[in-house]
Amino acid sequence: MEDKMLDELINKVSDFIIGSKAIVVFTGAGVSTESGIPDFRSPGGLWDKYNPDDFLYQKFLASPESREKYWQMNSELYCTLVNAGPNQAHYAMVELEKMGKLDCVITQNIDNLHQEAGLLDDKVIELHGNNMWVNCLNCEKRYSREEIQKRLEEGVNVPYCDECGGILKPATISFGQPMPFEETREAERRSRSADLFIVIGSSLVVQPAALMPLYAKEGGARLVIINMDSTSYDRNADVVLHGKAGEIMGRIVDLVKYKRKLQEG
Ligand code: NAD
């Protein structure tokens, strides 16, 4: 994207933010690539290395062999996640919250980086769960992922619940697993009542998460999309910014702060 064009669009989005009271930010894997966590679909992403079909929820339930394969992949992912920290884009959302403008963040991510940046749990709706926790599928006992990682590193291939012997699974939503009902409903409600809806780093191909921008438009919100690549929702957006999420969000929020300072005199 040409520099002059980018400057103009950043200026436009900063004005949208200044005129908004209930901003909903919708994030995908692309918001965390600058933190060192690869997305799934770009070259070099997780699906270049693993076959998503091997990690269907039904397969996970069906055999200890599938669970072992799953835990191997998840251990690799977990090591990447614990070594990553928030980037400028995550911190920009915290700035919006400090200004009293952020209604919530709806995220497809499982990396906990919005909370690590400083957002409280009740400001983050996680549509696909959180990989820092593990649940027993039988008695629902919750474990920290760290505790389970220790067991894996001590040589356990497939961990089970120490309370009831049930199957343990990271608190994330796998392919073939039902979406979390409350989170999905709340995300739709908040999307519909937003006055500004900003998509950051999502290919918008995973459903039903990708319906949220449409709910927001139906509810009368302005729609901004910030992504490296085009998405099929670009034509519905008021502004589309192609580039790096951290850099662009950092610039937008700096400009908003500057303009607000000028307004305050
Ligand atoms: P995706 O992989 O389908 O798409 C990511 C998008 O982000 C791509 O269109 C890419 O062009 C863009 N992108 C990459 N780096 C960017 C950057 N620096 N700035 C702006 N845009 C950038 O991701 P998705 O739409 O979120 O869906 C994939 C699923 O994978 C999600 O459901 C999510 O649960 C899961 N996932 C999560 C993480 C994480 O928690 N960090 C990482 C990988 C995958």
Boltz pocket constraint, residues with backbone or C-beta under 6 A from the ligand:
constraints:
  - pocket:
      binder: B
      contacts: [[A, 27], [A, 28], [A, 29], [A, 30], [A, 31], [A, 32], [A, 33], [A, 34], [A, 37], [A, 38], [A, 39], [A, 40], [A, 41], [A, 42], [A, 108], [A, 109], [A, 110], [A, 111], [A, 112], [A, 128], [A, 200], [A, 201], [A, 202], [A, 203], [A, 204], [A, 205], [A, 206], [A, 226], [A, 227], [A, 228], [A, 229], [A, 230], [A, 243], [A, 244], [A, 245], [A, 246]]
      max_distance: 6.0
